[in-house]
C-alpha cells in the first residue's frame, strides 16, 4: 500500500495543523460557548495573545501545547535528545515569556487560566472543561485588598 493520504488530503491535514484555530482551542471555545459564555479569540491587545478572553469575568485562557510550553512532569513533554543546544534555550525562553505574560496580565487584574493540551484528551476533556467553567464563573473567593 502506498501513502494512505492523497496529496490533497495531506495538504489539508497540514493546513489544519498550522491554522490558528487548533483543535484543543476550539474544543474549549465550543464548550464555553455552549455554556453561554461569550469571549474574544486571540486578542492581540493582551500580552501573549490569549486564546480566549472573557472580559465579563476578567479572565484570560491560554490553551498550551505541552511541548512548546514545557508542561513539567507531563508525559507529552520531554526535551529533545538531539539539537539540545537549540532546544533547551528555546524552550526556556518560551517558558520565561509565558511567565512574564501571565504576571503582566495578573498585574492588570486579569485571572489567567492555563489549559494544557494533555488535559483535553478524550478521557479527561469533559471533566477539565467542567472545572474550567467553574473556575471562570465561580472563582474561589479571594480576599480583596
Ligand atoms: Zn501536558
Backbone and ligand atoms as CSV (ligand in chain L), in Angstrom:
chain,resi,resn,atom,element,x,y,z
A,1,UNK,N,N,0.841,-1.205,0.000
A,1,UNK,CA,C,0.000,0.000,0.000
A,1,UNK,C,C,0.871,1.248,0.000
A,2,UNK,N,N,0.491,2.177,-0.837
A,2,UNK,CA,C,1.232,3.435,-0.888
A,2,UNK,C,C,0.746,4.362,0.235
A,3,UNK,N,N,1.216,5.541,0.218
A,3,UNK,CA,C,0.811,6.584,1.150
A,3,UNK,C,C,-0.719,6.621,1.276
A,4,UNK,N,N,-1.216,6.407,2.461
A,4,UNK,CA,C,-2.680,6.363,2.618
A,4,UNK,C,C,-3.355,7.723,2.395
A,5,UNK,N,N,-2.581,8.790,2.453
A,5,UNK,CA,C,-3.169,10.106,2.214
A,5,UNK,C,C,-2.894,10.560,0.794
A,6,UNK,N,N,-3.899,10.961,0.099
A,6,UNK,CA,C,-3.681,11.609,-1.190
A,6,UNK,C,C,-2.996,12.944,-0.910
A,7,UNK,N,N,-2.327,13.505,-1.930
A,7,UNK,CA,C,-1.665,14.805,-1.692
A,7,UNK,C,C,-2.660,15.873,-1.200
A,8,UNK,N,N,-3.863,15.845,-1.727
A,8,UNK,CA,C,-4.869,16.842,-1.299
A,8,UNK,C,C,-5.158,16.684,0.191
A,9,UNK,N,N,-5.379,15.432,0.544
A,9,UNK,CA,C,-5.733,15.152,1.926
A,9,UNK,C,C,-4.582,15.578,2.841
A,10,UNK,N,N,-3.364,15.270,2.408
A,10,UNK,CA,C,-2.233,15.606,3.256
A,10,UNK,C,C,-2.108,17.114,3.433
A,11,UNK,N,N,-2.250,17.858,2.344
A,11,UNK,CA,C,-2.070,19.301,2.497
A,11,UNK,C,C,-3.223,19.870,3.316
A,12,UNK,N,N,-4.389,19.243,3.211
A,12,UNK,CA,C,-5.493,19.677,4.061
A,12,UNK,C,C,-5.138,19.452,5.535
A,13,UNK,N,N,-4.620,18.253,5.805
A,13,UNK,CA,C,-4.247,17.931,7.181
A,13,UNK,C,C,-3.206,18.914,7.702
A,14,UNK,N,N,-2.214,19.215,6.887
A,14,UNK,CA,C,-1.176,20.136,7.319
A,14,UNK,C,C,-1.753,21.528,7.568
A,15,UNK,N,N,-2.672,21.954,6.721
A,15,UNK,CA,C,-3.209,23.297,6.905
A,15,UNK,C,C,-4.038,23.358,8.186
A,16,UNK,N,N,-4.665,22.235,8.511
A,16,UNK,CA,C,-5.419,22.198,9.766
A,16,UNK,C,C,-4.475,22.354,10.949
A,17,UNK,N,N,-3.323,21.702,10.845
A,17,UNK,CA,C,-2.371,21.753,11.939
A,17,UNK,C,C,-1.835,23.169,12.112
A,18,UNK,N,N,-1.585,23.826,10.988
A,18,UNK,CA,C,-0.988,25.151,11.068
A,18,UNK,C,C,-2.003,26.227,11.446
A,19,UNK,N,N,-3.259,25.974,11.189
A,19,UNK,CA,C,-4.251,27.032,11.384
A,19,UNK,C,C,-4.272,27.494,12.837
A,20,UNK,N,N,-4.695,28.728,13.036
A,20,UNK,CA,C,-4.723,29.302,14.379
A,20,UNK,C,C,-5.769,28.626,15.245
A,21,UNK,N,N,-6.845,28.210,14.624
A,21,UNK,CA,C,-7.929,27.608,15.375
A,21,UNK,C,C,-7.627,26.131,15.570
A,22,UNK,N,N,-6.611,25.836,16.349
A,22,UNK,CA,C,-6.206,24.450,16.524
A,22,UNK,C,C,-7.268,23.699,17.317
A,23,UNK,N,N,-7.233,22.432,17.203
A,23,UNK,CA,C,-8.305,21.618,17.758
A,23,UNK,C,C,-8.527,21.771,19.259
A,24,UNK,N,N,-7.479,21.692,20.064
A,24,UNK,CA,C,-7.727,21.816,21.503
A,24,UNK,C,C,-8.394,23.153,21.859
A,25,UNK,N,N,-7.941,24.227,21.214
A,25,UNK,CA,C,-8.543,25.524,21.496
A,25,UNK,C,C,-10.014,25.554,21.116
A,26,UNK,N,N,-10.303,25.001,19.942
A,26,UNK,CA,C,-11.694,25.108,19.528
A,26,UNK,C,C,-12.599,24.223,20.378
A,27,UNK,N,N,-12.056,23.143,20.923
A,27,UNK,CA,C,-12.852,22.330,21.839
A,27,UNK,C,C,-13.228,23.150,23.069
A,28,UNK,N,N,-12.264,23.915,23.571
A,28,UNK,CA,C,-12.528,24.739,24.750
A,28,UNK,C,C,-13.549,25.829,24.412
A,29,UNK,N,N,-13.326,26.466,23.275
A,29,UNK,CA,C,-14.250,27.540,22.877
A,29,UNK,C,C,-15.668,27.035,22.709
A,30,UNK,N,N,-15.787,25.910,22.015
A,30,UNK,CA,C,-17.121,25.352,21.772
A,30,UNK,C,C,-17.832,25.071,23.083
A,31,UNK,N,N,-17.072,24.503,24.012
A,31,UNK,CA,C,-17.679,24.161,25.289
A,31,UNK,C,C,-18.156,25.416,26.013
A,32,UNK,N,N,-17.275,26.407,26.102
A,32,UNK,CA,C,-17.646,27.620,26.830
A,32,UNK,C,C,-18.851,28.295,26.178
A,33,UNK,N,N,-18.857,28.280,24.867
A,33,UNK,CA,C,-19.978,28.873,24.131
A,33,UNK,C,C,-21.266,28.130,24.470
A,34,UNK,N,N,-21.165,26.805,24.530
A,34,UNK,CA,C,-22.357,26.003,24.822
A,34,UNK,C,C,-22.862,26.247,26.240
A,35,UNK,N,N,-21.965,26.712,27.120
A,35,UNK,CA,C,-22.387,27.037,28.473
A,35,UNK,C,C,-22.831,28.495,28.587
A,36,UNK,N,N,-22.901,29.159,27.460
A,36,UNK,CA,C,-23.435,30.524,27.453
A,36,UNK,C,C,-22.406,31.622,27.663
A,37,UNK,N,N,-21.132,31.266,27.669
A,37,UNK,CA,C,-20.107,32.296,27.841
A,37,UNK,C,C,-19.734,32.883,26.489
A,38,UNK,N,N,-19.476,34.167,26.492
A,38,UNK,CA,C,-19.047,34.825,25.268
A,38,UNK,C,C,-17.635,35.352,25.468
A,39,UNK,N,N,-16.850,35.261,24.417
A,39,UNK,CA,C,-15.422,35.526,24.567
A,39,UNK,C,C,-14.871,36.153,23.299
A,40,UNK,N,N,-13.647,36.626,23.423
A,40,UNK,CA,C,-12.907,37.059,22.240
A,40,UNK,C,C,-11.769,36.072,22.021
A,41,UNK,N,N,-11.383,35.958,20.741
A,41,UNK,CA,C,-10.334,34.985,20.402
A,41,UNK,C,C,-9.025,35.688,20.072
A,42,UNK,N,N,-7.934,35.058,20.424
A,42,UNK,CA,C,-6.599,35.530,20.033
A,42,UNK,C,C,-6.503,37.050,20.033
A,43,UNK,N,N,-6.815,37.636,21.160
A,43,UNK,CA,C,-6.838,39.091,21.228
A,43,UNK,C,C,-5.427,39.647,21.324
A,44,UNK,N,N,-5.048,40.385,20.306
A,44,UNK,CA,C,-3.675,40.885,20.226
A,44,UNK,C,C,-3.378,42.007,21.208
A,45,UNK,N,N,-4.403,42.519,21.865
A,45,UNK,CA,C,-4.151,43.636,22.766
A,45,UNK,C,C,-3.504,43.195,24.070
A,46,UNK,N,N,-3.571,41.905,24.345
A,46,UNK,CA,C,-3.086,41.444,25.641
A,46,UNK,C,C,-1.779,40.688,25.495
A,47,UNK,N,N,-0.954,40.770,26.536
A,47,UNK,CA,C,0.329,40.060,26.475
A,47,UNK,C,C,0.120,38.572,26.197
A,48,UNK,N,N,0.888,38.065,25.263
A,48,UNK,CA,C,0.834,36.640,24.960
A,48,UNK,C,C,-0.318,36.225,24.070
A,49,UNK,N,N,-1.159,37.197,23.664
A,49,UNK,CA,C,-2.303,36.897,22.790
A,49,UNK,C,C,-3.091,35.689,23.297
A,50,UNK,N,N,-3.779,35.857,24.407
A,50,UNK,CA,C,-4.517,34.711,24.966
A,50,UNK,C,C,-5.478,34.107,23.941
A,51,UNK,N,N,-5.649,32.800,24.011
A,51,UNK,CA,C,-6.528,32.111,23.066
A,51,UNK,C,C,-7.979,32.525,23.267
A,52,UNK,N,N,-8.321,32.771,24.524
A,52,UNK,CA,C,-9.702,33.115,24.854
A,52,UNK,C,C,-9.680,34.238,25.883
A,53,UNK,N,N,-10.446,35.278,25.623
A,53,UNK,CA,C,-10.550,36.388,26.567
A,53,UNK,C,C,-12.014,36.551,26.959
A,54,UNK,N,N,-12.261,36.530,28.262
A,54,UNK,CA,C,-13.630,36.701,28.761
A,54,UNK,C,C,-13.702,37.999,29.553
A,55,UNK,N,N,-13.987,39.100,28.867
A,55,UNK,CA,C,-13.927,40.404,29.536
A,55,UNK,C,C,-14.881,40.485,30.723
A,56,UNK,N,N,-16.033,39.859,30.599
A,56,UNK,CA,C,-17.032,39.929,31.663
A,56,UNK,C,C,-16.496,39.343,32.968
A,57,UNK,N,N,-15.667,38.334,32.850
A,57,UNK,CA,C,-15.126,37.675,34.037
A,57,UNK,C,C,-13.684,38.056,34.296
A,58,UNK,N,N,-13.207,39.012,33.527
A,58,UNK,CA,C,-11.808,39.459,33.671
A,58,UNK,C,C,-10.874,38.241,33.693
A,59,UNK,N,N,-11.116,37.336,32.767
A,59,UNK,CA,C,-10.367,36.092,32.726
A,59,UNK,C,C,-9.797,35.863,31.329
A,60,UNK,N,N,-8.564,35.426,31.282
A,60,UNK,CA,C,-7.990,35.006,30.012
A,60,UNK,C,C,-7.581,33.543,30.113
A,61,UNK,N,N,-7.667,32.853,28.985
A,61,UNK,CA,C,-7.320,31.434,28.963
A,61,UNK,C,C,-6.278,31.190,27.883
A,62,UNK,N,N,-5.250,30.484,28.276
A,62,UNK,CA,C,-4.261,30.009,27.308
A,62,UNK,C,C,-4.429,28.500,27.177
A,63,UNK,N,N,-4.545,28.048,25.957
A,63,UNK,CA,C,-4.549,26.606,25.722
A,63,UNK,C,C,-3.147,26.276,25.223
A,64,UNK,N,N,-2.380,25.619,26.076
A,64,UNK,CA,C,-0.958,25.444,25.798
A,64,UNK,C,C,-0.610,24.036,25.344
A,65,UNK,N,N,0.180,23.955,24.307
A,65,UNK,CA,C,0.753,22.684,23.907
A,65,UNK,C,C,1.812,22.277,24.922
A,66,UNK,N,N,1.799,21.008,25.294
A,66,UNK,CA,C,2.683,20.561,26.374
A,66,UNK,C,C,4.157,20.671,26.002
A,67,UNK,N,N,4.454,20.469,24.741
A,67,UNK,CA,C,5.856,20.544,24.340
A,67,UNK,C,C,6.344,21.996,24.311
A,68,UNK,N,N,5.665,22.829,23.575
A,68,UNK,CA,C,6.142,24.203,23.374
A,68,UNK,C,C,6.170,25.010,24.653
A,69,UNK,N,N,5.298,24.641,25.581
A,69,UNK,CA,C,5.210,25.417,26.812
A,69,UNK,C,C,5.752,24.644,28.014
A,70,UNK,N,N,6.541,23.611,27.732
A,70,UNK,CA,C,7.248,22.874,28.785
A,70,UNK,C,C,6.343,22.490,29.951
A,71,UNK,N,N,5.359,21.670,29.679
A,71,UNK,CA,C,4.493,21.212,30.755
A,71,UNK,C,C,5.258,20.233,31.639
A,72,UNK,N,N,5.760,20.764,32.756
A,72,UNK,CA,C,6.619,19.975,33.635
A,72,UNK,C,C,5.921,18.713,34.124
A,73,UNK,N,N,6.625,17.625,34.086
A,73,UNK,CA,C,6.089,16.380,34.620
A,73,UNK,C,C,5.066,15.713,33.724
A,74,UNK,N,N,4.860,16.264,32.547
A,74,UNK,CA,C,3.857,15.725,31.641
A,74,UNK,C,C,4.516,14.731,30.683
A,75,UNK,N,N,3.802,13.663,30.390
A,75,UNK,CA,C,4.412,12.655,29.521
A,75,UNK,C,C,4.551,13.154,28.080
A,76,UNK,N,N,3.827,14.212,27.734
A,76,UNK,CA,C,3.964,14.771,26.379
A,76,UNK,C,C,5.160,15.706,26.266
A,77,UNK,N,N,5.768,15.993,27.389
A,77,UNK,CA,C,6.860,16.950,27.361
A,77,UNK,C,C,8.180,16.288,27.710
A,78,UNK,N,N,9.115,16.338,26.787
A,78,UNK,CA,C,10.480,15.973,27.132
A,78,UNK,C,C,11.399,16.746,26.213
A,79,UNK,N,N,12.534,17.108,26.727
A,79,UNK,CA,C,13.476,17.866,25.915
A,79,UNK,C,C,14.021,16.955,24.824
A,80,UNK,N,N,13.988,17.414,23.593
A,80,UNK,CA,C,14.519,16.577,22.506
A,80,UNK,C,C,15.963,16.158,22.788
A,81,UNK,N,N,16.301,14.963,22.340
A,81,UNK,CA,C,17.628,14.443,22.665
A,81,UNK,C,C,18.688,14.929,21.687
A,82,UNK,N,N,18.239,15.378,20.516
A,82,UNK,CA,C,19.235,15.943,19.597
A,82,UNK,C,C,19.029,17.454,19.510
A,83,UNK,N,N,20.043,18.147,19.028
A,83,UNK,CA,C,19.988,19.610,18.931
A,83,UNK,C,C,19.663,20.279,20.259
A,84,UNK,N,N,20.186,19.738,21.329
A,84,UNK,CA,C,19.834,20.290,22.634
A,84,UNK,C,C,20.298,21.741,22.782
A,85,UNK,N,N,21.394,22.106,22.073
A,85,UNK,CA,C,21.863,23.490,22.149
A,85,UNK,C,C,20.818,24.451,21.614
A,86,UNK,N,N,20.011,23.938,20.713
A,86,UNK,CA,C,18.966,24.756,20.145
A,86,UNK,C,C,17.726,24.731,21.027
A,87,UNK,N,N,17.327,23.519,21.415
A,87,UNK,CA,C,16.032,23.360,22.080
A,87,UNK,C,C,16.005,23.868,23.512
A,88,UNK,N,N,17.062,23.612,24.256
A,88,UNK,CA,C,16.996,23.983,25.672
A,88,UNK,C,C,16.796,25.488,25.855
A,89,UNK,N,N,17.627,26.317,25.196
A,89,UNK,CA,C,17.373,27.762,25.359
A,89,UNK,C,C,16.035,28.203,24.769
A,90,UNK,N,N,15.648,27.567,23.682
A,90,UNK,CA,C,14.396,27.967,23.037
A,90,UNK,C,C,13.200,27.689,23.946
A,91,UNK,N,N,13.182,26.498,24.513
A,91,UNK,CA,C,12.065,26.148,25.387
A,91,UNK,C,C,12.103,26.968,26.680
A,92,UNK,N,N,13.316,27.244,27.153
A,92,UNK,CA,C,13.444,28.070,28.362
A,92,UNK,C,C,12.899,29.469,28.091
A,93,UNK,N,N,13.150,29.956,26.901
A,93,UNK,CA,C,12.677,31.281,26.525
A,93,UNK,C,C,11.146,31.330,26.451
A,94,UNK,N,N,10.580,30.298,25.874
A,94,UNK,CA,C,9.112,30.215,25.829
A,94,UNK,C,C,8.531,30.284,27.235
A,95,UNK,N,N,9.150,29.503,28.114
A,95,UNK,CA,C,8.644,29.403,29.477
A,95,UNK,C,C,8.740,30.758,30.177
A,96,UNK,N,N,9.869,31.410,29.951
A,96,UNK,CA,C,10.093,32.711,30.555
A,96,UNK,C,C,9.060,33.716,30.049
A,97,UNK,N,N,8.811,33.657,28.757
A,97,UNK,CA,C,7.861,34.585,28.157
A,97,UNK,C,C,6.449,34.326,28.687
A,98,UNK,N,N,6.097,33.058,28.818
A,98,UNK,CA,C,4.785,32.719,29.386
A,98,UNK,C,C,4.630,33.333,30.778
A,99,UNK,N,N,5.680,33.196,31.576
A,99,UNK,CA,C,5.615,33.695,32.956
A,99,UNK,C,C,5.485,35.218,32.965
A,100,UNK,N,N,6.224,35.891,32.095
A,100,UNK,CA,C,6.151,37.352,32.024
A,100,UNK,C,C,4.762,37.807,31.583
A,101,UNK,N,N,4.233,37.131,30.569
A,101,UNK,CA,C,2.898,37.483,30.083
A,101,UNK,C,C,1.859,37.309,31.175
A,102,UNK,N,N,1.950,36.183,31.875
A,102,UNK,CA,C,0.969,35.911,32.926
A,102,UNK,C,C,1.059,36.956,34.023
A,103,UNK,N,N,2.270,37.330,34.406
A,103,UNK,CA,C,2.346,38.294,35.512
A,103,UNK,C,C,1.912,39.685,35.052
A,104,UNK,N,N,2.154,40.021,33.786
A,104,UNK,CA,C,1.671,41.312,33.280
A,104,UNK,C,C,0.143,41.345,33.297
A,105,UNK,N,N,-0.462,40.241,32.894
A,105,UNK,CA,C,-1.927,40.173,32.876
A,105,UNK,C,C,-2.493,40.241,34.296
A,106,UNK,N,N,-1.847,39.509,35.195
A,106,UNK,CA,C,-2.332,39.488,36.580
A,106,UNK,C,C,-2.213,40.870,37.222
A,107,UNK,N,N,-1.154,41.559,36.882
A,107,UNK,CA,C,-0.981,42.902,37.401
A,107,UNK,C,C,-2.124,43.811,36.965
A,108,UNK,N,N,-2.632,43.550,35.776
A,108,UNK,CA,C,-3.749,44.330,35.247
A,108,UNK,C,C,-5.104,43.829,35.750
A,109,UNK,N,N,-5.070,42.879,36.654
A,109,UNK,CA,C,-6.310,42.411,37.251
A,109,UNK,C,C,-6.977,41.256,36.528
A,110,UNK,N,N,-6.263,40.644,35.581
A,110,UNK,CA,C,-6.834,39.503,34.875
A,110,UNK,C,C,-6.533,38.220,35.627
A,111,UNK,N,N,-7.490,37.334,35.570
A,111,UNK,CA,C,-7.211,35.981,36.047
A,111,UNK,C,C,-6.710,35.169,34.864
A,112,UNK,N,N,-5.615,34.476,35.063
A,112,UNK,CA,C,-5.002,33.722,33.977
A,112,UNK,C,C,-5.198,32.229,34.232
A,113,UNK,N,N,-5.825,31.562,33.290
A,113,UNK,CA,C,-6.027,30.119,33.415
A,113,UNK,C,C,-5.309,29.435,32.255
A,114,UNK,N,N,-4.534,28.422,32.580
A,114,UNK,CA,C,-3.859,27.644,31.542
A,114,UNK,C,C,-4.533,26.281,31.436
A,115,UNK,N,N,-4.931,25.940,30.229
A,115,UNK,CA,C,-5.446,24.597,29.978
A,115,UNK,C,C,-4.397,23.882,29.133
A,116,UNK,N,N,-3.928,22.754,29.628
A,116,UNK,CA,C,-2.902,22.016,28.900
A,116,UNK,C,C,-3.542,21.077,27.893
A,117,UNK,N,N,-2.834,20.948,26.796
A,117,UNK,CA,C,-3.279,20.057,25.733
A,117,UNK,C,C,-3.611,18.656,26.265
A,118,UNK,N,N,-2.756,18.158,27.165
A,118,UNK,CA,C,-2.954,16.792,27.671
A,118,UNK,C,C,-4.217,16.679,28.518
A,119,UNK,N,N,-4.698,17.811,29.046
A,119,UNK,CA,C,-5.918,17.784,29.845
A,119,UNK,C,C,-7.160,17.685,28.960
A,120,UNK,N,N,-6.928,17.834,27.668
A,120,UNK,CA,C,-8.060,17.821,26.739
A,120,UNK,C,C,-8.159,16.513,25.967
A,121,UNK,N,N,-7.392,15.522,26.418
A,121,UNK,CA,C,-7.533,14.200,25.816
A,121,UNK,C,C,-8.933,13.699,26.085
A,122,UNK,N,N,-9.401,12.873,25.190
A,122,UNK,CA,C,-10.790,12.423,25.252
A,122,UNK,C,C,-11.286,12.088,26.650
A,123,UNK,N,N,-10.499,11.265,27.349
A,123,UNK,CA,C,-10.953,10.773,28.641
A,123,UNK,C,C,-11.088,11.876,29.679
A,124,UNK,N,N,-10.231,12.889,29.576
A,124,UNK,CA,C,-10.166,13.902,30.622
A,124,UNK,C,C,-10.953,15.160,30.271
A,125,UNK,N,N,-11.248,15.300,28.992
A,125,UNK,CA,C,-11.730,16.582,28.497
A,125,UNK,C,C,-12.994,17.087,29.207
A,126,UNK,N,N,-14.000,16.225,29.311
A,126,UNK,CA,C,-15.281,16.664,29.859
A,126,UNK,C,C,-15.106,17.216,31.268
A,127,UNK,N,N,-14.317,16.479,32.057
A,127,UNK,CA,C,-14.082,16.875,33.439
A,127,UNK,C,C,-13.314,18.195,33.519
A,128,UNK,N,N,-12.308,18.309,32.684
A,128,UNK,CA,C,-11.475,19.506,32.690
A,128,UNK,C,C,-12.291,20.729,32.293
A,129,UNK,N,N,-13.147,20.555,31.296
A,129,UNK,CA,C,-13.925,21.691,30.821
A,129,UNK,C,C,-14.957,22.121,31.856
A,130,UNK,N,N,-15.532,21.149,32.515
A,130,UNK,CA,C,-16.476,21.452,33.591
A,130,UNK,C,C,-15.786,22.274,34.687
A,131,UNK,N,N,-14.593,21.817,35.048
A,131,UNK,CA,C,-13.821,22.507,36.080
A,131,UNK,C,C,-13.441,23.918,35.619
A,132,UNK,N,N,-13.095,24.020,34.351
A,132,UNK,CA,C,-12.727,25.316,33.793
A,132,UNK,C,C,-13.897,26.293,33.905
A,133,UNK,N,N,-15.076,25.817,33.567
A,133,UNK,CA,C,-16.261,26.658,33.642
A,133,UNK,C,C,-16.440,27.170,35.078
A,134,UNK,N,N,-16.293,26.271,36.029
A,134,UNK,CA,C,-16.433,26.662,37.427
A,134,UNK,C,C,-15.368,27.694,37.824
A,135,UNK,N,N,-14.162,27.459,37.351
A,135,UNK,CA,C,-13.083,28.403,37.662
A,135,UNK,C,C,-13.399,29.805,37.153
A,136,UNK,N,N,-14.062,29.864,36.011
A,136,UNK,CA,C,-14.374,31.160,35.415
A,136,UNK,C,C,-15.538,31.819,36.153
A,137,UNK,N,N,-16.583,31.039,36.340
A,137,UNK,CA,C,-17.837,31.614,36.812
A,137,UNK,C,C,-17.889,31.731,38.331
A,138,UNK,N,N,-17.354,30.734,39.017
A,138,UNK,CA,C,-17.324,30.790,40.476
A,138,UNK,C,C,-15.901,30.641,40.968
A,139,UNK,N,N,-15.099,31.662,40.800
A,139,UNK,CA,C,-13.713,31.533,41.262
A,139,UNK,C,C,-13.697,31.380,42.782
A,140,UNK,N,N,-12.735,30.626,43.301
A,140,UNK,CA,C,-12.619,30.501,44.755
A,140,UNK,C,C,-12.500,31.906,45.341
A,141,UNK,N,N,-13.271,32.170,46.365
A,141,UNK,CA,C,-13.339,33.554,46.864
A,141,UNK,C,C,-11.951,34.058,47.245
A,142,UNK,N,N,-11.641,35.209,46.748
A,142,UNK,CA,C,-10.328,35.789,47.041
A,142,UNK,C,C,-10.520,36.955,47.986
A,143,UNK,N,N,-9.562,37.135,48.844
A,143,UNK,CA,C,-9.635,38.303,49.728
A,143,UNK,C,C,-9.356,39.542,48.888
A,144,UNK,N,N,-10.209,40.525,49.025
A,144,UNK,CA,C,-9.939,41.747,48.302
A,144,UNK,C,C,-8.983,42.595,49.133
A,145,UNK,N,N,-8.131,43.305,48.466
A,145,UNK,CA,C,-7.154,44.052,49.236
A,145,UNK,C,C,-7.426,45.552,49.198
L,1,ZN,ZN,ZN,0.792,18.092,29.445
